[in-house]
Amino acid sequence: MNRDDYLRLIPKAELHCHFVSTMRVSTLLELCAEHRVPLRTDDLDSLLDYEGLPDFLDVFNAAHHALTRGDEIARVAYEGVEDAVRSGNLRYREYFVNPDNFADRGIDYPSLIDAMSDGLLQAERDFGVGFGIVPSINRSLPASAATQMVRTVLDHPRDRVLGIGKDDITPERGEDPRRFAEAYALARRHGLRTTAHVGENLTMPPENVLIALDELQVDRVDHGYRVVDDEAVLERALDAGVPFVCTPHSTAMLSGWEFSDAHRIARMVDAGLRVTFATDDAVFFKTDIGKEYVEALPRMGLDLPDAVRIARTGFEAAWCDDAERSRLLADFDGLVTALNAALRDSEGHGA
Ligand SMILES: [Zn+2]
């Protein structure tokens, strides 16, 4: 076993992935062909090489339009787990899903959640991968749509729906997280957990992390990289002990930040924040949960003990119930002990 194998085999909990982005690329092509959804090209390699935002949106929108029935949604859910188990030993995952993007095409909220759950429950039985669903606010719509989305979630309670988050394209001119304060407060009042995409690029100031913590009162932060650009915000985040779910490859694509030990994610880890990794939009950015650890992590100057801490934080920060978390953490610790022994053996004793 080498270090790449070790990084791939560490058990992983992924807490920031958008459901449609877990679609297998061959399935995307197949469903687009079946439903006559036009694509810029049907060449697998060039389809996901974007010249600019319009190319990306072309594929992003096609993936949504390709999902027209419950059985297709269940299939995509199942295959996404199967692929992530193979690429990175996925053991648990929480999915953002945007009900507004499906309601547009006649798939209502309960039908969407039940179809996803069908596929994910089958995958749970076959691969032992637990899951939760996190309906998310479409940040390109008015704030009233966010509040209405939360009302819809509350009107149709489902066991595996654990909280709310955000979704859709990052606004180019920045965003005040207070815009969705009413939706977050409503969710919290009814016992849903909350997380928010904030501080993800240079147009989103560090103060947005503070607003998420103190005003939205989130349980987790998605991205949040600007936290290291302001000493007071960093102190507050360290005090809160709030987990940050960071997505190295999608951030490289969207912000153009090179991987190095000065990368904001590396600085967050070094500062002692509770960081875990996820893919964000795996299919659209040609990444997977294994690649985030095997390729991105070492390029940010992080080592194997960092990787173990980053992966463990994913299980600690999961919104499953305490009994499931304890079981997942016990399995995690057992497997990491075995991986450490195997690596010691293969690198020559004590290396
Ligand atoms: Zn995201």
Residues whose N, C-alpha, C, O or C-beta is under 5 A from the ligand:
A	BS01	ZN	D280
